[in-house]
């Protein structure tokens, strides 16, 4: 009996000590994680701002396949929300403010615990990647919340690893999405032709993108100086396709243009011609595959190329389509009549 009293007294001392330890814990918490995403800022923002996307990259959903997620009618933008139920209880998340491609503010409510503030900060890097910072904080925490946190090892150990894993999954999903591409051999058709301003240069696989950018920039500057308007999407005529590429990058104009003496910009014209057309949907890095498929089709079908040079037309503006998987490039191979 005496031993039992000692045990009870010891337990009481332990309970009191634990209660004091919990009581002196901070009345607030903050957990933050960052990751450099290999995707443009607008793509990262578009994925985060719509709760329909969260289950795919949520570490909590990955760890608990039995988690039940409920999506309301509005999941995107300010006022968008979702809720979940797992073995620990019911939670809800709601977006309360957002600045497109810059920041998102949300509020999370879990069970009867105080609500927590969620903040996303997105900063673009010069190399096209995005620095993403995800932060959660709570204040005025009641004793029961602090006790739960202590028993679970603290908010940092509970949330931090989940944030890290979720950001890692989000990054991989975005990368996979950007790598999507499709090659469609559209078949034989007619190209309408027309005038275009162009600049010719040579390039190789390491500098062709930079050379194209320089040429298109020089042509746009020439057009601006002379009050000329673009009448179609940029194109590239391939004069020679070998280890060293000789190409003419051009921008269509409606009619003949007088070119001043000494200008490095020239005027070209493509007549109405019969062509084999291929459409690549995806990053320009997939163009070699599209060309390979096109040339294979010509060989298999016994088609004959004309003396006119093949060319590409870039039908989407990358500035308006941040995901390279959405870019469209048309390849035209002139054929003999």
C-alpha positions in Angstrom: 0.0 0.0 0.0 2.8 2.3 0.9 4.5 1.5 -2.4 1.3 2.4 -4.3 1.2 5.8 -2.6 4.8 6.5 -3.7 3.9 5.5 -7.2 0.8 7.7 -7.2 2.9 10.6 -5.8 5.5 10.1 -8.5 2.9 10.1 -11.2 1.4 13.2 -9.8 4.8 14.9 -9.7 5.4 13.8 -13.4 2.0 15.1 -14.4 2.6 18.4 -12.7 6.0 18.7 -14.2 4.8 17.9 -17.6 2.0 20.4 -17.3 4.4 23.1 -16.2 6.7 22.2 -19.1 3.7 22.5 -21.5 2.6 25.8 -20.0 5.9 27.5 -20.5 6.1 26.6 -24.2 5.7 29.5 -26.6 2.2 30.6 -27.3 3.0 30.8 -31.0 4.7 28.7 -33.7 6.1 29.3 -37.2 7.4 26.7 -39.7 8.9 27.7 -43.1 10.4 25.8 -46.0 11.7 27.0 -49.4 12.6 25.3 -52.6 13.8 26.4 -56.1 11.2 25.1 -58.5 12.4 24.4 -62.1 9.3 26.0 -63.5 8.2 29.6 -64.4 6.5 31.5 -61.6 3.1 31.6 -63.3 3.0 27.8 -63.6 3.8 27.4 -59.9 1.2 29.9 -59.0 -1.5 28.4 -61.2 -0.9 25.0 -59.6 -1.0 26.2 -56.0 -4.0 28.6 -56.3 -6.4 25.8 -57.2 -7.0 23.3 -54.5 -8.0 20.7 -57.1 -4.2 20.2 -57.6 -3.2 19.7 -54.0 -3.9 16.0 -53.6 -1.4 15.2 -56.3 1.5 16.7 -54.4 0.4 16.8 -50.8 2.7 14.8 -48.5 -0.1 14.2 -46.1 -2.3 12.6 -48.8 0.7 10.5 -49.8 1.3 9.3 -46.3 -2.4 8.5 -45.6 -4.2 6.9 -48.6 -7.4 6.7 -46.6 -7.6 10.5 -46.2 -10.9 11.8 -47.5 -10.7 15.0 -49.5 -13.8 17.1 -50.3 -13.8 19.7 -53.0 -16.5 22.4 -53.1 -17.7 24.1 -56.2 -15.1 26.9 -55.8 -11.6 25.6 -55.4 -9.6 28.3 -57.2 -8.6 31.9 -56.3 -9.7 34.0 -53.4 -12.6 32.2 -51.6 -11.5 28.8 -52.9 -11.3 26.1 -50.4 -11.2 22.4 -49.6 -11.5 20.1 -46.6 -10.2 16.8 -45.5 -10.7 14.1 -42.9 -8.1 11.7 -41.6 -7.4 9.7 -38.5 -6.6 12.9 -36.6 -9.7 14.8 -37.4 -11.3 17.2 -39.9 -9.5 20.2 -41.4 -10.3 23.0 -43.9 -8.2 25.4 -45.9 -9.3 28.6 -47.6 -7.6 31.2 -49.7 -8.1 34.7 -48.3 -5.8 36.8 -50.6 -3.7 36.4 -53.7 -1.4 38.5 -56.0 -1.0 36.6 -59.2 2.4 34.9 -59.6 3.6 36.7 -56.5 1.9 35.6 -53.2 -1.0 33.6 -51.8 -2.5 33.9 -48.3 -4.6 31.1 -46.8 -6.3 30.2 -43.5 -6.2 26.6 -42.1 -8.6 25.3 -39.5 -8.0 21.9 -38.0 -10.5 20.4 -35.6 -11.2 22.7 -32.6 -7.6 24.1 -32.6 -7.0 27.8 -33.4 -6.8 28.7 -37.1 -3.3 29.0 -38.6 -2.1 31.5 -41.2 -0.5 30.1 -44.4 1.6 32.2 -46.7 3.2 31.4 -50.1 5.8 33.7 -51.6 7.0 33.3 -55.2 10.1 35.0 -56.6 11.2 34.5 -60.2 14.9 33.8 -60.9 16.8 35.0 -64.0 17.2 31.4 -65.2 13.4 30.9 -65.4 13.1 29.0 -62.1 11.1 30.1 -59.1 12.0 30.5 -55.5 9.0 29.2 -53.5 8.6 29.9 -49.8 5.8 28.2 -47.9 5.1 29.3 -44.3 2.6 28.5 -41.6 2.2 30.3 -38.3 -0.2 30.2 -35.3 -0.7 32.5 -32.3 -2.5 32.6 -28.9 -2.2 28.8 -28.6 -4.3 27.2 -25.8 -2.8 24.7 -23.4 -4.4 21.7 -25.1 -2.9 22.7 -28.4 0.6 23.1 -26.9 0.2 19.7 -25.1 -0.7 18.1 -28.4 2.3 19.7 -30.1 4.7 18.6 -27.3 3.4 15.0 -27.4 3.8 14.9 -31.2 7.4 16.2 -31.1 6.8 19.9 -31.8 5.3 21.7 -34.8 8.7 21.9 -36.6 9.1 18.1 -36.7 5.4 17.6 -37.5 5.1 20.1 -40.4 8.6 20.7 -41.7 9.2 17.3 -43.3 5.7 17.3 -44.9 6.4 20.8 -46.4 9.7 19.6 -47.8 8.2 16.5 -49.4 5.2 18.4 -50.7 7.4 21.0 -52.4 9.6 18.2 -53.8 6.5 16.5 -55.3 5.2 19.8 -56.7 8.5 20.5 -58.4 8.5 17.0 -60.0 4.9 17.4 -61.2 5.6 20.7 -62.8 8.8 19.4 -64.5 6.9 16.4 -65.9 4.1 18.7 -67.2 6.6 20.9 -69.0 8.2 17.8 -70.7 4.9 16.8 -72.4 5.0 17.0 -76.2 3.2 15.6 -79.2 4.2 15.3 -82.9 1.4 15.3 -85.4 2.0 14.7 -89.1 -0.8 16.8 -90.5 -0.2 15.7 -94.1 0.0 17.4 -97.5 -1.6 20.8 -97.7 -1.1 24.3 -99.2 0.8 27.1 -97.7 -0.5 30.6 -98.7 2.8 32.3 -98.9 3.6 36.0 -98.5 6.3 38.6 -97.7 8.5 38.5 -94.7 11.4 40.5 -93.2 14.3 38.3 -92.3 17.9 38.2 -91.1 20.3 35.4 -91.9 23.0 33.9 -89.7 24.7 30.6 -89.0 24.4 28.7 -85.7 25.0 25.4 -84.0 23.2 23.4 -81.4 24.7 25.4 -78.5 23.8 28.9 -79.7 20.8 28.5 -82.1 18.2 29.8 -79.6 20.4 32.9 -78.7 21.0 33.6 -82.4 17.3 33.4 -83.2 16.5 35.8 -80.3 19.1 38.3 -81.7 17.7 38.1 -85.2 14.1 38.5 -84.2 15.0 41.4 -81.9 16.8 43.2 -84.8 13.8 42.7 -87.1 11.4 44.0 -84.5 13.6 47.0 -84.0 13.7 47.6 -87.7 9.9 47.4 -87.9 9.4 49.8 -85.1 11.7 52.3 -86.6 9.9 52.1 -89.9 6.3 51.9 -88.6 5.7 48.4 -89.9 3.2 45.9 -88.5 3.6 42.2 -88.1 1.1 40.2 -90.1 1.9 36.7 -88.9 3.9 34.7 -86.4 7.7 34.5 -86.5 9.3 31.9 -88.8 12.6 30.3 -89.6 13.7 29.3 -93.1 16.5 26.7 -93.1 18.9 27.3 -95.9 21.2 24.6 -94.8 20.7 22.0 -92.0 23.9 20.3 -91.0 26.3 20.5 -88.0 26.3 24.2 -88.7 22.9 25.6 -89.5 22.4 28.5 -91.9 19.0 30.0 -91.2 16.9 33.1 -92.0 14.7 34.2 -89.1 11.7 36.2 -90.3 8.6 38.1 -89.4 5.7 38.3 -92.0 4.5 41.6 -93.3 1.4 42.3 -95.4 3.1 43.7 -98.5 6.4 44.5 -100.2 8.7 46.8 -98.1 11.5 49.0 -99.3 14.7 48.1 -97.5 17.1 51.0 -97.0 20.7 50.6 -98.3 23.1 49.2 -95.7 20.4 47.5 -93.6 21.1 44.0 -92.4 17.4 43.2 -92.6 16.2 41.8 -96.0 12.8 41.2 -97.6 11.8 37.6 -98.6 8.8 36.1 -100.3 7.3 32.7 -100.2 4.9 31.8 -103.1 1.7 29.7 -102.6 3.1 26.2 -102.4 2.3 22.5 -101.8 3.8 21.4 -98.5 3.9 18.6 -96.0 2.9 20.0 -92.6 3.9 18.7 -89.2 2.8 20.3 -85.9 4.9 20.0 -82.7 3.1 20.8 -79.5 5.7 21.1 -76.8 9.1 22.7 -76.0 11.3 23.8 -78.9 13.9 21.3 -77.6 11.7 18.6 -79.1 12.0 20.0 -82.6 14.8 17.6 -83.7 12.4 14.7 -83.0 9.6 16.4 -85.0 12.0 17.0 -87.9 13.1 13.3 -87.7 9.5 12.1 -87.8 8.7 14.4 -90.7 11.7 13.3 -92.8 10.9 9.7 -92.0 7.3 10.2 -93.3 8.6 11.8 -96.5 10.8 8.8 -97.1 8.1 6.2 -96.3 5.6 8.0 -98.5 7.9 8.5 -101.4 7.4 12.3 -101.4 9.7 14.6 -103.3 10.9 17.9 -101.9 11.0 20.9 -104.1 14.0 23.2 -104.4 12.4 25.7 -102.0 13.8 25.6 -98.4 11.9 24.1 -95.5 10.7 26.4 -92.7 9.1 26.6 -89.2 6.4 28.9 -88.0 6.1 29.5 -84.2 2.3 29.8 -83.8 2.3 30.6 -80.0 3.9 33.4 -78.1 5.9 31.9 -75.2 5.2 35.1 -73.3 1.5 34.2 -73.3 2.1 30.5 -72.7 4.4 29.9 -69.7 4.2 26.1 -70.0 6.5 25.0 -72.9 4.2 22.0 -73.3 1.6 24.4 -74.8 3.9 25.9 -77.4 3.0 25.0 -81.0 5.5 24.9 -83.9 4.5 24.1 -87.5 7.1 22.6 -89.8 6.6 23.0 -93.6 8.4 20.9 -96.2 7.8 22.3 -99.8 7.0 19.5 -102.2 7.2 19.1 -105.9 3.9 19.6 -107.7 
